[in-house]
Amino acid sequence: MDKMLMLEPHGLIVSCQAVAGSPLKDARILAAVAAEVISGGASALRLAGPDCVALVRGQTKKPIVGLDKTYGKGSGPRIIFPSTG
């Protein structure tokens, strides 16, 4: 990781993600969800996918843990690449 993730003491990291095939699996929808949880007091966000991370980064300076999930044949996520955004 290239940056230290600085969180508020006792802060809440909220995951804003949707599974493949979900009607919510749209970066614009997830960015709206992220905006709502921030307005509700979230200290940081956990987001999946570079498109979602980029869109939300343009809306907030709160810490973001970005995940890029790689799926294997017939299995769940095999590799998760975390980064801070």
N, C-alpha and C positions, 0 to 999 in steps of 0.2 A: 504494500500500500504506500502511496506517495504522500499521504497526509495523515496526521493524527486526528482521529475522530474525537472531537470535544463535545461532550454532552453535559446538559444541565444536571446537577445532583438530583437524584430521585426522579429524573425525567423519564418520559415514556417514548419508546421507539414504536411507531405504528407501521405495520406492514400493509401496503396498498398494492395488492396483486390480484390477479384473476387467473383461473386455470384456462388452458387452451379450450376453445369452443364456447366459452362463456360469453354472453352478450356484453359483459363488462370488460372484456379483453380488448380495450381500445385505449391508447395513450391519453386521449383527450378526456375520457371518462375517468380514468385513474388519476389524472392530474386534478380533476375537479374533486375527487375523493380526498386526495392529498391536501388540497386547499382547505377542505372542511375539517380534517383532523388537526391541521395546524391551527385553524381558528378556534378549535376546541381545546388547544393546549398541548398538542404533541411536541416533544422536544426534538425528534428526529424521525426520518422516514426510512422504510425499507421498501425498495422498488425493484421490479424485475424488468430487464430489457433496456438497451441503450436509448431507444426512442422515448420511453417513458421517463427515464432519468434526465435526458436532455430537456424535455418539455417542462418537467417540474423544476429543474435547476433554474430555468428562466423565470420562475415564479417565486422562489424562496431562497433564502440564504441559510435555512436550517440544514443541519447535517443530513446527508443521504447515504445510506448503505445500498449500493447498486449491485444487483445480482444478474449474472448472465448464465442461465441454466442450459446445460447440454443434456439431451435425452438419448438414451441407448435404445436399441431395438427391443421392444417388448418389456421395457422396464421403466421405472420412474427416472427422476433426474440422476445422472451419474456424477456430473461435475458441476460445482457451483463456484463461479469466480467472483469473489467479493471485491469491491472497490469503494472508495469514498468519492463522493461527487460534490 
